[in-house]
């Protein structure tokens, strides 16, 4: 819960920090939060999983450390770029096995996925890869100009999350429209009224 709150609110915190303090001070604050959080979160991780789990915090920590050493705010503003890059690599790597979207779909669907659904999930995973590339590019552009810190905070602290939510919800609605397989949740019952299940030809 704490990690989720930090992920959602950190752009606003960084914006406030950079408009009142130096990049070095903000970088030291981030490190003071990042290091204990990473240690607490991954203290029970298996040794074989630890290197992969710490990859993102380690990269972010090194960039923020560079910001503390150089007093360059662009290092702090690069955090969303690194997060999007990490998500892009994660989704792209999953295409070698079970795509990330297919894993989500298997948790949501009441029955095993049909081959057409599996193919759909692979296509949607590519859509997410494109989204992370575009989102990371916008974050990089906004981070490149110190005068755009307000726009950076507004985009990364609000617009980007809204776009992710819209894409996630939109994909789910499209999947239910195409395949009409519903569970017992409230959203499933609502969509089953909008898109009634197709009759079994048997």
N, C-alpha and C positions, 0 to 999 in steps of 0.2 A: 504494500500500500504506500509506504514511504517512497519507494523507488518510483512508482507511478506518479505520485505527486511532484517529485523532483523533475521528472521528465517533462511533465505538462507545464510546470510553472517556471522552469529555469530561464527561458528567454526574457520574461518580464524582470526576473531578478537580475539578469545580466544587464538589461537595458537600464534599470535603476542604478546599478553599480557604476556603469560606465559614464552615466550622466552626472555622477556625484563624486566619483573617485577615479584613481588612475587604473590603467589596465593591469599594472603589477598587483595592486591591492585586490582587484576583482579576481585575478588568477589565483592568488593565494587563498582567497575565500573558497573558490571552486575546489582547489586541491584539498582544503580542510574538510570539505563535505565528501568529495569523491573517494578519497583514500579510505576513510573509515567505513563508508557505505559499501565499497567493493569488498573490503575484508569481512564485514558482517554478512553480506549476502552470499559470498562464495566460501565461507569458512568450512562448510560441510560438503562441498563439492568433491566428487571423486577426483583423484589425481589425474586420471586420463582425460577428464573433462575440463580440468582447471585451465589449461592453456587456451582452449577455445573460448571459455567463459570470460576470461580476463582480457581477451584480445581487444575488445572495444574500449573498456575502461583504461587499458594501458595506453592505447593510441591517443585517446582524448587527454589523458594525464600528461603525456609527453608534449603534446601541442600546447596545453595550458601552461605547463612548466616553461616552455619556450616564451610564452607571453609574460610570465613572471620575470624571466631573466632579461628580456628585451624591452619590456614595458610597451609591447605592441598589441593594441586592441584587436587587430585582425586575427591573432591567434585565438583569442577568446571567441570572436564571432565565427570562427571556423567550426565550432562544435556541431551545429546542425548539418553542415556539409559532411562531416565524418560519420554522423549517425545515419544519414541517408545512404552514404557509400557502404556502410556496414550492412544495412538492410538490403541494399541492391545485391551485394555479394552473397548474402545469406539466401535470398530468393533464387538467384541465379544458380547457386551451387545445389539447391534442392532439386533442380530440374534433372540432375544426374540420377536421382532416385525418386522419392515421393515428393512432389511439389508441396510447398507450404500451404497453398490454398486447398489442395486435396486433403491435407491433414485437418484443416479447419472444417472442410465439408464433411469429412467422416465423423467428426465430433457432433455435427449438427443434424445429419441425416439419420432417420430412424432405421433405414435399411442399407445394405451394402450398395456401393456406388456402381452404376452401370458403366460400360465402356464409354458411352457418350458423355457421361458426367465426368469421368476421369479425363477425357480429352478436353472438356470445357475447363476444368480446373487448371490444366497445364496452360491453356490459352490465357486464362486470367492471371496466372503467375507472371506471364510475359507482360501483361498490362501493368502489373504492379512494378515490375522491373523498370518499365518505361516511366512510371510515375516517380519512382525514387530518383531516377536519373534527372528528370526535369525539375523535381523539387530540390534536389541537391544543387543543380545548376543555378536556380533562382537564389537559393541561400548563399551560394558562393558569390554571385553578382552583388547581392545586397551587402555582403560582408566586405567587399572590396573597396567600398567608399565609406570613410568615417562619418560623413555627413548624413548617411542613410541609416544610422543606428535606430531611429524611430521606426522606419519602414521595416528594418530587419526584425525588430521586436514584434511589430504588428503581424508580419507574415509568419514568422516562426512560432509565435506564441498564440496565434489564433487561426489565421487563414489556412496554414498547412494542416492543422489538425482537423479543421472543417472539411477540407478537401479529402483527407484520408477517410474520415467518417462517411462522407458522401460516396466515395468510391467503394468502400466496404459494404455499405447498405445497398448501393446500386447493384453491385455484383450479386448479392444475395437475392434481391428481387428478380433480377434477370434469370438466375439459376432456377428459382422456384417457378417462374413463368415458363421456362423451357421444359422442366422435368416434372413439375406438379407432385412432388413427394413431400409430405408434410409431417411434422411431429405434433406434439401436444401443447407446445408453447402458445402464448397469446398471439405472438406475431404470426405463427403458423396458421392459427385459426382465422386470423384476419385475412391473410393472403389466400387461404383456401376459399374464402368467399369471393375475393376479387378474381382469382384464377382457379375455378373449380377443377378438381382432379379429373383427368381424362378417364373415360370408361375403358375398362379392360376389354380388349377385342376378343378375349377368350370367352 
